[in-house]
């Protein structure tokens, strides 16, 4: 997979409200990832200077802080992300001395040679210009330092779910349900003060919406996974629910626009994730680049949760 030039607007929207993980809250994968990183950090007792590539809102920083606090050691942490992240304030950490560099590509920042003991990334390295990042990390990491990256893989359950949701979003988009809802709300806004009990155009649009939903429900029955489609339809149709009839149509129309925009952001993030997921051939090439860059013990292995692959773990050690 070739490196992509990515617009971070969609990721800005994800991080702006302080969300810690890119994955949905409550999913088992989050706990598995946390356990993985806690174990990984605990195994690197001598690592007190750490770089986090594509840090988001600092999920790894929190895990590292808790490990450092339990071991009574101070850790210098720098997190870099190309998006406009909204990480916790420094005073919320116990062992960590954090510095977050927001809205900066890792390829464009500068650090001292040998500045870090450990360089980590969770679902970020694969979005970068990988060849360049390997060159930079080789310079920034001290001799004997380590790299631990968790990356999206083409065969992971996360990538499969992204593919399934993208297909459901495509089906929803082609159905024109959202434009129909928008037209109906525009019409309801226009007749808000009318004395007529029924409006022919509004009734026609309602019938079209009902027919579209029936078609979508039928299509959902043929999909291997349709939970996202059904849930999204329910959310959209809730704007027309009787318990919301007291809300002015203009307000419901604004809410529909917000929902539509949110779906577009999600679609773009999922497409980027799917496109950046690493296949076997690319993984082999990347491991060779690490080896050529003066690293030893270059390995990759699947990270699993309840029998499902979450991604691939890349490890490498810089020669002493």
Secondary structure per residue as TSV (DSSP state, phi and psi in degrees):
chain	resnum	aa	ss	phi	psi
A	1	X	-	360.0	127.7
A	2	X	-	-73.7	149.0
A	3	X	-	-65.6	141.7
A	4	X	-	-110.5	146.6
A	5	X	-	-88.2	114.2
A	6	X	-	-108.8	138.1
A	7	X	-	-82.5	129.7
A	8	X	-	-91.7	2.6
A	9	X	H	-54.3	-43.1
A	10	X	H	-64.8	-35.5
A	11	X	H	-75.9	-31.8
A	12	X	H	-55.5	-43.9
A	13	X	H	-66.1	-31.5
A	14	X	H	-70.4	-43.3
A	15	X	H	-87.7	-17.5
A	16	X	T	-60.4	-29.7
A	17	X	T	-95.0	14.7
A	18	X	-	86.1	10.0
A	19	X	-	-60.0	136.6
A	20	X	-	-86.8	-41.2
A	21	X	-	-114.5	149.0
A	22	X	S	-74.6	-27.2
A	23	X	S	-76.9	158.8
A	24	X	-	-62.0	142.8
A	25	X	T	-67.4	145.5
A	26	X	T	91.5	-13.6
A	27	X	-	-76.3	148.6
A	28	X	H	-61.5	-27.6
A	29	X	H	-59.0	-36.5
A	30	X	H	-62.1	-42.6
A	31	X	H	-66.3	-40.2
A	32	X	H	-64.2	-41.3
A	33	X	H	-65.3	-41.5
A	34	X	H	-62.1	-44.8
A	35	X	H	-62.6	-39.6
A	36	X	H	-60.1	-48.4
A	37	X	H	-70.5	-36.5
A	38	X	H	-59.8	-44.7
A	39	X	H	-64.6	-43.2
A	40	X	H	-63.4	-43.5
A	41	X	H	-68.3	-38.7
A	42	X	H	-63.7	-31.1
A	43	X	H	-75.4	-16.1
A	44	X	-	-105.5	68.5
A	45	X	T	-60.1	-35.1
A	46	X	T	-85.3	-1.1
A	47	X	-	-83.3	107.9
A	48	X	-	-120.0	-0.6
A	49	X	E	-129.8	111.9
A	50	X	E	-128.5	139.3
A	51	X	E	-114.6	130.9
A	52	X	E	-115.4	113.6
A	53	X	E	-89.4	128.5
A	54	X	T	59.0	61.5
A	55	X	-	-76.6	-15.3
A	56	X	T	58.6	-140.0
A	57	X	T	-93.0	22.1
A	58	X	T	88.9	34.5
A	59	X	H	-59.9	-46.4
A	60	X	H	-68.2	-32.2
A	61	X	H	-61.5	-40.5
A	62	X	H	-66.4	-44.8
A	63	X	H	-60.4	-44.9
A	64	X	H	-63.4	-40.0
A	65	X	H	-61.9	-42.4
A	66	X	H	-67.3	-38.9
A	67	X	H	-66.2	-45.2
A	68	X	H	-61.6	-40.0
A	69	X	H	-64.5	-40.8
A	70	X	H	-67.7	-26.0
A	71	X	T	-98.8	3.1
A	72	X	T	55.8	48.6
A	73	X	-	-133.4	149.6
A	74	X	-	-91.8	139.2
A	75	X	E	-129.7	128.2
A	76	X	E	-87.1	123.1
A	77	X	E	-125.9	132.3
A	78	X	E	-125.0	124.1
A	79	X	E	-113.7	132.6
A	80	X	E	-121.7	135.7
A	81	X	-	-148.5	141.0
A	82	X	S	-75.5	-16.8
A	83	X	S	-89.2	169.3
A	84	X	-	-85.3	80.6
A	85	X	-	-75.2	164.9
A	86	X	-	-133.7	68.7
A	87	X	-	-75.4	167.8
A	88	X	-	-64.2	157.3
A	89	X	-	-69.9	152.1
A	90	X	G	-57.8	-33.2
A	91	X	G	-69.1	-12.7
A	92	X	G	-80.3	-10.8
A	93	X	-	-95.3	148.5
A	94	X	S	-97.1	-53.1
A	95	X	S	-99.6	-19.4
A	96	X	E	-87.6	138.4
A	97	X	E	-108.4	91.6
A	98	X	E	-92.6	152.1
A	99	X	E	-142.1	117.3
A	100	X	E	-105.6	128.2
A	101	X	E	-107.2	100.9
A	102	X	-	-89.9	153.4
A	103	X	S	58.0	38.0
A	104	X	-	-134.7	129.6
A	105	X	-	-71.7	139.2
A	106	X	G	-60.7	-29.7
A	107	X	G	-70.2	-15.9
A	108	X	G	-105.3	-2.3
A	109	X	-	-94.1	166.8
A	110	X	-	-133.4	133.5
A	111	X	-	-132.4	167.1
A	112	X	-	-76.6	148.5
A	113	X	T	-58.2	135.0
A	114	X	T	68.9	21.5
A	115	X	-	-72.5	-25.6
A	116	X	E	-117.6	148.0
A	117	X	E	-89.2	-30.1
A	118	X	E	-146.9	134.4
A	119	X	E	-120.3	127.3
A	120	X	E	-128.7	163.5
A	121	X	E	-162.9	135.4
A	122	X	E	-117.5	110.3
A	123	X	S	52.9	51.8
A	124	X	-	-139.7	-40.2
A	125	X	G	-56.0	-38.9
A	126	X	G	-68.6	-17.5
A	127	X	G	-85.8	-11.7
A	128	X	S	-89.9	175.6
A	129	X	-	-79.5	94.2
A	130	X	H	-60.4	-43.5
A	131	X	H	-58.7	-44.0
A	132	X	H	-68.1	-41.0
A	133	X	H	-62.4	-39.8
A	134	X	H	-61.8	-41.6
A	135	X	H	-60.8	-45.3
A	136	X	H	-66.6	-45.7
A	137	X	H	-62.0	-36.7
A	138	X	H	-59.0	-33.8
A	139	X	H	-81.6	-40.4
A	140	X	H	-76.8	-22.7
A	141	X	E	-86.2	137.3
A	142	X	E	-70.9	156.9
A	143	X	E	-57.1	131.8
A	144	X	E	86.1	-1.8
A	145	X	E	-75.4	171.8
A	146	X	E	-130.3	155.5
A	147	X	E	-121.5	132.6
A	148	X	E	-135.2	111.9
A	149	X	E	-120.1	134.4
A	150	X	E	-105.9	123.5
A	151	X	E	-125.8	156.2
A	152	X	-	-69.8	136.3
A	153	X	B	-117.2	156.3
A	154	X	T	-63.8	-24.1
A	155	X	T	-101.2	6.6
A	156	X	S	-78.4	157.7
A	157	X	H	-64.3	-32.0
A	158	X	H	-65.3	-43.9
A	159	X	H	-66.2	-40.4
A	160	X	H	-61.6	-43.5
A	161	X	H	-63.2	-40.4
A	162	X	H	-59.5	-43.7
A	163	X	H	-61.7	-42.7
A	164	X	H	-65.9	-42.9
A	165	X	H	-68.8	-37.6
A	166	X	H	-60.1	-39.9
A	167	X	H	-65.5	-41.1
A	168	X	H	-67.3	-36.7
A	169	X	H	-65.8	-37.7
A	170	X	H	-62.8	-45.0
A	171	X	H	-62.2	-43.4
A	172	X	H	-62.8	-42.4
A	173	X	H	-63.6	-44.6
A	174	X	H	-69.5	-21.7
A	175	X	H	-73.4	-20.2
A	176	X	T	63.3	27.0
A	177	X	H	-63.2	-44.1
A	178	X	H	-64.3	-46.0
A	179	X	H	-59.6	-36.5
A	180	X	H	-65.0	-43.4
A	181	X	H	-62.4	-40.4
A	182	X	H	-62.7	-45.4
A	183	X	H	-61.4	-40.0
A	184	X	H	-65.5	-43.2
A	185	X	H	-66.3	-35.0
A	186	X	H	-61.9	-43.1
A	187	X	H	-66.6	-42.6
A	188	X	H	-63.5	-34.2
A	189	X	H	-65.6	-39.9
A	190	X	H	-69.0	-31.8
A	191	X	T	-104.6	17.3
A	192	X	T	-56.6	-33.8
A	193	X	T	-107.3	15.6
A	194	X	-	-77.4	149.3
A	195	X	-	-85.7	-13.7
A	196	X	-	-68.5	134.7
A	197	X	S	-72.2	-33.7
A	198	X	-	-129.3	148.0
A	199	X	-	-124.5	126.9
A	200	X	H	-61.4	-43.0
A	201	X	H	-66.2	-42.2
A	202	X	H	-63.5	-41.8
A	203	X	H	-64.6	-38.9
A	204	X	H	-61.9	-43.4
A	205	X	H	-66.1	-37.8
A	206	X	H	-61.9	-42.0
A	207	X	H	-63.6	-41.6
A	208	X	H	-64.6	-40.0
A	209	X	H	-63.8	-44.0
A	210	X	H	-62.2	-42.0
A	211	X	H	-64.8	-40.8
A	212	X	H	-63.3	-42.3
A	213	X	H	-65.6	-38.0
A	214	X	H	-62.2	-42.3
A	215	X	H	-63.9	-41.8
A	216	X	H	-64.7	-39.8
A	217	X	H	-64.1	-37.4
A	218	X	H	-66.0	-44.1
A	219	X	H	-62.3	-40.4
A	220	X	H	-58.8	-32.6
A	221	X	H	-65.0	-21.8
A	222	X	H	-94.4	-10.2
A	223	X	S	-81.4	146.2
A	224	X	S	-65.0	-35.8
A	225	X	-	-139.1	122.1
A	226	X	-	-131.5	9.6
A	227	X	H	-58.6	-42.7
A	228	X	H	-63.7	-44.2
A	229	X	H	-61.4	-47.7
A	230	X	H	-63.3	-43.7
A	231	X	H	-64.8	-39.8
A	232	X	H	-68.4	-40.2
A	233	X	H	-58.5	-44.8
A	234	X	H	-61.1	-40.9
A	235	X	H	-64.7	-43.4
A	236	X	H	-65.8	-44.2
A	237	X	H	-71.0	-19.8
A	238	X	G	-62.3	-20.3
A	239	X	G	-66.6	-19.9
A	240	X	G	-103.5	2.4
A	241	X	-	-62.4	148.5
A	242	X	G	-60.5	-33.5
A	243	X	G	-70.5	-9.0
A	244	X	G	-108.1	8.3
A	245	X	T	-62.8	-26.0
A	246	X	T	-75.8	-14.6
A	247	X	S	-79.6	128.4
A	248	X	-	-55.0	144.0
A	249	X	H	-59.1	-33.6
A	250	X	H	-64.0	-35.7
A	251	X	H	-71.4	-43.0
A	252	X	H	-64.8	-33.9
A	253	X	H	-64.9	-42.5
A	254	X	H	-62.1	-39.9
A	255	X	H	-65.8	-35.9
A	256	X	H	-64.0	-42.3
A	257	X	H	-61.6	-41.7
A	258	X	H	-63.6	-42.6
A	259	X	H	-62.8	-43.6
A	260	X	H	-62.4	-43.2
A	261	X	H	-63.1	-42.0
A	262	X	H	-61.3	-40.0
A	263	X	H	-65.5	-37.9
A	264	X	H	-65.3	-41.3
A	265	X	H	-61.6	-45.3
A	266	X	H	-62.9	-41.3
A	267	X	H	-60.1	-42.4
A	268	X	H	-66.9	-43.1
A	269	X	H	-61.2	-44.1
A	270	X	H	-65.8	-38.3
A	271	X	H	-66.4	-40.3
A	272	X	H	-62.8	-44.6
A	273	X	H	-61.2	-44.6
A	274	X	H	-64.0	-42.8
A	275	X	H	-69.3	-29.2
A	276	X	H	-90.4	-10.1
A	277	X	-	-58.8	138.1
A	278	X	B	-90.0	133.1
A	279	X	-	-94.9	179.1
A	280	X	H	-61.1	-45.1
A	281	X	H	-63.0	-44.9
A	282	X	H	-67.5	-37.6
A	283	X	H	-63.0	-41.0
A	284	X	H	-62.5	-41.5
A	285	X	H	-64.3	-42.2
A	286	X	H	-65.6	-42.4
A	287	X	H	-61.7	-37.7
A	288	X	H	-65.6	-37.2
A	289	X	H	-64.4	-41.3
A	290	X	H	-60.9	-44.6
A	291	X	H	-62.5	-43.2
A	292	X	H	-66.5	-23.3
A	293	X	T	-86.3	11.1
A	294	X	T	92.4	19.7
A	295	X	E	-103.8	148.6
A	296	X	E	-120.7	173.8
A	297	X	E	51.3	42.8
A	298	X	E	-80.2	117.4
A	299	X	E	-134.9	160.6
A	300	X	E	-142.4	141.4
A	301	X	E	-152.0	153.8
A	302	X	E	-73.4	138.9
A	303	X	E	-100.4	123.0
A	304	X	E	-118.8	158.9
A	305	X	E	-143.9	117.9
A	306	X	T	52.4	41.1
A	307	X	T	83.5	-2.9
A	308	X	E	-108.6	143.2
A	309	X	E	-78.3	129.2
A	310	X	E	-94.3	-26.2
A	311	X	E	166.6	-166.2
A	312	X	E	-119.0	138.8
A	313	X	E	-101.3	122.5
A	314	X	E	-105.7	127.5
A	315	X	E	-125.2	144.6
A	316	X	E	-156.0	151.3
A	317	X	E	-124.5	133.4
A	318	X	E	-79.0	135.0
A	319	X	-	-57.5	141.8
A	320	X	-	-75.2	360.0
